[in-house]
Amino acid sequence: MADKDIGTKRLVVGAHYGLKDWLAQRVTAVVMAAYTLILLALFFGAGEFSYEGWAGMFARQWFKIATFVAFVAMFYHVWVGMRDIWMDYIKPVTLRLTLQAATILWLVGCAGWLAQILWRV
């Protein structure tokens, strides 16, 4: 009976996001890879490439949206990775939460800056 009680009590440490984050890392990586292939196809398919060609490529609404989606995927990919690094290697809770908050603020700021840059062209 004592063995049964010991087997049912588990000490859970850390966040253990598991499958959700594993899947998020893979999906965001696929999105970034697909965007890279689109970017390379447009780049090498342009023939003569100049500033006007580059600006023209980013002037298309679908390409702005694709770029924004790819970067949001990258920001989420970075968040999952950095959060795991902070959880694994930074043991003081206050410092870990401070670093996590700083990472979130930085990534949100980068997303805002990206939107400003993309829709200014």
Secondary structure, DSSP 8 states (H G I E B T S, - for coil): -HHHHHHH-----S---THHHHHHHHHHHHHHHHHHHHHHHHHHHTSS--HHHHHHHHHSHHHHHHHHHHHHHHHHHHHHHHHHHHHHH--SHHHHHHHHHHHHHHHHHHHHHHHHHHTT-
